[in-house]
Amino acid sequence: MADTASATTESPQSVPTKRRWLTETVRSRFTAYTFISPFFILFAIFGLYPIIFTIYLSFFKWDALGPMKYVGFKNYELITSDPTFWIAFSNTLIMALMGTLPQLIVALFVAVMLNSALNRFKNTFRILYFMPNITSIVAVTLVFSTMFGNNGMVNWMLNTFGAESVPFNSGWWGVKIAISSMVMWRWMGYNAIIFLSGLQSIPTDIYEAAKIDGATRGQQLLYITLPLLRPFILFVTLVSTIGALQLFTEPYVFLGQSGTGSTRQEGVTMVTYLYNEAFKNGFFGTAAATAVLLFIATILFSVLNMMLGREGKGTGGNKA
């Protein structure tokens, strides 16, 4: 019994050892959290706080100068009853589809070409394709404004082939085509680089085995490349969708060439509508409500993309 009691009791030397171990553990964790704290601090100041304040502001009437007046859901009722809001919402979806879907197809084709062993200057082409992504958006928009002008290069080419000029500066669909072309040109290289990194992660043994089995290049693309690129396709689609819903600089600068800016309905987007409400009309409450609805729409489309990606993965797994 004495031996058992002595075994269960802790020795006096073990207590300081445990305290020392606890102190060192707390100190090491504190040091680790101290090193990563700048990210969380900056995110809380520039990311989390603006989101919370925007949601809070959407329930108030405020002109950024006077006192804030609580109005409840009145701001949401005002913007949802405004026809311009729904025009901006539809324009955003249309230009997102026109600028994203063709862009992803062309980017995948470019990535396949860059990944080809026959291309001797593929490193040079990678840099050239990525250059538009680091070019100033305003500069790109000004160049495209000249190209899509009434007497610009695009209409000149159309007239050369016997087609009529398209009013890219004023037409309902002409404006959307011009803005979507800017988006496609700017982000196509970035998406191609992402696809290229995915292609280089696919083992070459799989393609060699497929060639031995007699698979053509089209069959290799359909049954090997696309299924293995599914995570990269999902990522690029998600990022492109989020970027398309936040379209602002291209339509604002492009339509601003006529002096009316982002108030023209043929090219107004959700973000330009938000900008007009806040900084032109002085209605920061309705602008905040628009931002909240845009935030919700972005989350819904992101979740939809992820669900479609998971369903496609499950379907592919069942087929295999």
N, C-alpha and C positions, 0 to 999 in steps of 0.2 A: 504493500500500500504506500509505503514511503517512497519507493522508487517510482510508482505511478504518479504520485503527486508532484515529485520533483521533475518528472518528464513533461507534465502538462504546464507547469509554470515556466514563464520565460526567464531567461538568464538576464542579469542586469546589463550585460554587454550588448545583447541583441536590440534593446530599446534605442540606444543612440544610433545604432546602425540603420534601423528602420527610419528614424527621423532624418538621418543624413540622406538616405535614398529618396525619401519623400521630398526633401528640400531640393535636391538635385533635379528630380523629375519636374517639379513646379518651375524651377529656374530655366530648365531647358525648353519647356513648353512656352514659357513667357518669352524667351528669346526668339523662338520660332514664330510666335504670333506677332511679335514686334516687327520682324522682318517683312511679314506679309500684310501688316496693318495698313501701309500706305494705299494699297489697292482698295481695301474696304472703306477707308476714310474718303478717298476720292469718289468711289462709287456712291457712297451715302450722300455726299455733297452734290455731285453733278449728275447722279443717276436716280437714286431713290427719292431724294427730297423733291426734285422737279416733278416726278410722277405723282407723289402724294399731294403736292401743292396744286397741281393741275386738276386732279380729281376734286380737291377741296374748292378750288376756284370755280369749277363748273356749276356750282350751286349758288353762285353769287353774281350780282351785277356790279361791274367795276370798270372804270375807264383808266386805271393805272395812276390816277391822280387823287381822286376824292375817296371818301370812305366806301367800304364794301357793303352791299345790301343783299341780304339773303333772299333768294327768290325760289329756292327749291329746284324742281325739275322744269322750271319755266324756260331755261336756256335750251334744254333738250327739245322742248315743244316748239320753240322758235326755229331752230335749225332744221328739224324734221318736217316742218310745214313750209320751209323755204324751197321753191323749185330749183334754185341754183345749187343747193346742197346736193340734191339727187342727181343733177346734171354733172356736178363735180365727181360724185361717187361713180356714176356710170362711165365718165371719161377716164377715171383712174383705172377701172377694171378693163376697159377696152384697150387703153394704151399699155397696161400691164400685160395683157394677152398678146398684143401685137409686137411688143418689144421683147418679151421673154421667150415665147415658144420658138419663133424662128432663130433667136439668138442661141438657144441651147442646142438646136439641131446643127447649126453652122459651127458652133464651138466644138461639138463632138467630132464633126468631120475634120476640122482643122487639127484637133488633137490627134486623131488617127493618122493624118498626113505627117504631122511633126514626129510622131513615134515611129514612122517608117524608117527602116535601115537604109533605104535608097536616098534619103535626103542628106546630102553632104553638108548643108549649111543650116541644120536644124537649130543649133544654138542661136545663130543670128536671127532666124525667123521667130524664135521664142521671145527674144527681146523686142522685136518689131511688133509682134502681136500684143505684147504686154504694155507697150508704150502708151496707147490711148488711155489706159487705166490711171496713169499718173499725170496725165495732161489736165490742165485747168478746165473745169466744166464750162466756165464762162467763155474761155477762148474757143473751145470746141463749138459751143452754141453760136457764137458770132460767125464762125466759119460756115457752119451749116445754114445759118440764116441767109448768107450770101448765096450758097449753093441752091437753096430752095426758094430763092426770090422769084418774082414774076419774070425777070429776065436772067435768072440764074442758070447754072450749068445743067441742072436736072431738066428744066423745061427746054433748054437748048437741045439736049439729047433726045427728048421726046419729040420735038419738032423735026429733028433730023430724020427720025424714023417714021415721020408722017403722022404722029399723034398730036393731039391738041394739048395746049399748056394746062397745067393743073394749078389752081389757086392754093398753093401751099401756105400762104400767109393768111388766108381768110376763109378757105373752104372748110366745111365741117369735118370731112375725112382727110382733106389735104393737110391740115394742121396736125392731126393725129399721126399721119404717115411720117411727116417730117420729124416730129418729136420722138416717135418710136424708132426711127432710123438713128437718131443721135444716141438713144439708150443702147440700141443693139451694137452700134459701132464702138461705144465706149467700154461695154462690159463683156463683149465677145472674147477678147483676148484673155481677160482674167479667168473666165469660165473655161477657156481652152487649156490654160495652164493647170487648173484643178483637174480637168479630165486627163490631162497628160500625166500628172502624178499618179492618177489611178491606173492608167494603162501600164505605166512602168512597174506598178506593184503586182501585175499579173504574171505568174511564172510562164516563161517561154515554152516549157515542156508541154503545157496544155495545148498550145497551138501546134507544136510539132506532132503531138499525138493525133490531133485532129487532121492535120495534113496527111498523115499516114493512112488514116481512115477514109480519106478522099473528100473531106469537107472543103467546100469552096470558101472564098473570102467573105461572101455574104453570109454563109452559114456560121462561120466563125464569129462574125460580128453579132449575129442574132442570138446564138446559143452559148457563146463564151464571153465575149466582150461586154455586152449589155448586162447580163445577169451579174457578172463580177464587178461591174461599175455601179451597181445599184446604190451603195452608200454614198458615192460621190455624186451621182445624179440627184439623189435626195437632198444632199447638202446644197448643191448649186441651185436647185429649184427653190429650196427654202430661202436662201439668201437673195436670189433674184426676185422672188415674190415680195419679200419684205422691202427691198429697195424700190420695186415698182410702185408699191403702195405709198411710198414716201417721196414720190417724184415732185420736185419743186423747181430746181434751177433751170432745167431745160425749157419747160413751158414758160416760166416767168421771164427769162431773158429773150427767148424766141418771140413771144407775143409782145414783149416790151418794145420791140423795134418799131411798132406802129404807134407808140405813144399811149396806148390804152392799158398796157401791162397785163396783169393776170385777171382783169375783170371780164375779158372776152370768154363767152361761155363755150366756144368750140374747143378750147384748150385748157379750161380751168380744171384743176385737180383738187383733191382733198386738202393738200397742204397749202396750195395757193388760196383756196377758199378760207382756210384758217388764218393765213397771213393777212388777207383783206379784212377779215372781221376784227383782228386784233390791232393792226398797225395802220389801217386806213379808216376803218369805221369807229375804232376805239371801243369795241365791244369785246373785252377780254373774257367775259363770262361765256359767251357763245363760242368764242374761239377755243376756250378750254374744253367745252362740251364736245366740240368737233374733234379735238385731239383725243378725248376719251373714247369716242366712237371709232376713230381711226385705230386706236390702240386695241380695242376689242376686235375690230375687223382683222387686224394683223394677226392677233392670237388665233382667231378662228381659221383663217387661211393657213396658218402655220400648222395647226393641229390637223387640218384636212390633208395637207401635204404629207405629214407623218403617217396618218392613217392609211392613205393610199399607198405609201411606200411599204408599210408593213403588210397590207393585203397582197400587194404584188409579190413580196418576198414569200408569204405563206403559200400563194398560188404556185410560185415556182418550185417551192419545196415539195408540194404535193405531186407536181408533175414528175419531179425527179424520183 
